[in-house]
Amino acid sequence: MLAVDRLVRSRRRLSGAVLVAVALVLLDPQVAHAEPGVPVPPNGLLTDRGKGNISDADKDFAIKVRLAGLWEIPAGEMAQKKSDDPRIQEIGRDIAAQHETLDKLVRDAAKKLDITLPSKPNADQQTWLAEMRDAEGEDFDRVYIDRLRAAHGKIFPAIATIRASTRNDTVRKLAQRTNQFVMTHMTLLESSGIVDFAALPTAPPPAAATSGPATATKLQSSGTPLALGGTSLLTIIVVALASVAATALVCRRFMQTSRRPYRRQSGRYYET
């Protein structure tokens, strides 16, 4: 009897450990496939108390996360039914399931921060879902993969901006978690092998440097005289020319004086 009780308790502990592991994978999808030496963000170190000011950008971010789930969950469900490719079906299943978890996270955050979230996809997202409903086979696969990959690429930089700038700890943690979901989804979509990378938007060119010492070209083009040590170059030139002119005048008078005859008288020199 004692052995049976121990076996039951062991199974319960094992089941609890499995549930914890599954929960960690859902909250942090990269945990299951963490590479050696590649760190996984320790989300447990972030607070989630709703402390800090909420900006309009924070609210807009939460709305975008909610909208993503509203169309990507039904899109993933369609992928499981309409695609003939087992890999596409698996991608759709994984992304839909993970968005259900992310959707709960954003709804919990919005409730804590009193942010009103939408209840249906926006017009663009509804158009994309209609495209998927009308497509079949390989056409569906291309529409599904390209639409989702493009959408994830658009929200990816927005997440980074919020993660780096928000003053609210709940939004900060939501942004960090969302970033992990989005990176996972982009990787899953790209694993299909049919992403049209050439059709994705290109990165904007690097912005010109706006800081650092001014160059001569910039100063001249702005109409500002060149300056050295706080003194304008024009002033230095004028002073230098004046010094040369004064030196030349002194030398000339000295030479004229040296050519005049002198006579000696009573031990003195007198000009004649």
Residue pairs with C-beta under 8 A, 6 or more apart in sequence:
24 31
25 31
25 32
26 97
26 98
26 101
27 43
27 101
27 105
27 177
28 40
28 41
28 43
28 177
28 180
29 98
29 180
29 181
29 184
30 40
30 180
30 183
30 184
31 40
34 40
41 176
41 180
43 173
43 176
43 177
46 169
46 172
46 173
46 176
47 169
47 173
48 169
48 170
48 173
49 169
49 170
50 112
50 113
50 168
50 169
50 170
51 168
51 169
51 170
52 166
52 167
52 168
52 169
52 171
52 172
53 167
53 168
54 113
54 115
54 167
54 168
54 171
55 166
55 167
57 161
57 162
57 165
57 166
58 113
58 162
58 166
58 168
58 171
59 115
61 158
61 159
61 162
61 171
61 174
61 175
62 106
62 109
62 110
62 113
62 115
62 117
62 171
62 174
63 115
63 117
63 118
64 155
64 158
65 102
65 103
65 106
65 174
65 178
66 103
66 106
66 107
66 110
66 117
66 118
67 118
67 121
67 122
67 125
68 99
68 102
68 151
68 155
69 99
69 100
69 102
69 103
69 106
70 103
70 118
70 119
70 120
70 121
70 125
71 121
71 125
71 126
71 128
71 129
72 95
72 96
72 99
72 148
72 151
73 96
73 99
73 100
73 103
74 96
74 129
75 92
75 95
75 96
75 128
75 129
75 132
75 144
75 147
75 148
76 91
76 92
76 93
76 94
76 95
76 96
76 97
76 99
77 92
77 96
78 92
78 129
78 132
78 133
78 140
78 144
79 88
79 89
79 91
79 92
79 93
79 96
79 140
79 144
80 89
80 92
80 93
80 96
82 132
82 135
82 136
82 140
83 89
83 92
83 137
83 140
83 141
83 144
84 137
84 138
85 138
85 141
85 192
87 191
87 192
88 141
88 144
88 145
88 192
91 145
91 188
91 189
91 191
91 192
92 144
94 188
95 148
95 185
95 188
95 189
98 181
98 184
98 185
99 181
102 177
102 178
102 181
105 174
105 177
105 178
106 117
106 174
106 178
107 117
109 115
109 170
109 171
109 174
110 116
110 117
112 170
113 168
113 170
113 171
120 126
121 129
128 143
128 147
128 151
131 143
131 147
132 140
132 143
132 144
132 147
135 142
135 143
135 144
141 192
141 194
142 194
142 196
145 189
145 192
145 194
145 195
146 195
146 196
146 199
148 185
148 189
149 186
149 189
149 190
149 195
149 200
150 199
150 200
152 182
152 185
152 186
152 189
153 186
153 200
153 201
155 182
156 179
156 182
156 183
156 186
159 175
159 178
159 179
159 182
160 179
162 171
162 172
162 175
163 172
163 175
163 176
163 179
166 172
166 175
189 195
216 226
219 225
219 226
219 227
220 226
225 232
225 233
225 234
226 232
226 233
227 233
228 236
260 271
260 272
261 272
262 269
262 270
262 271
262 272
263 269
263 270
263 272
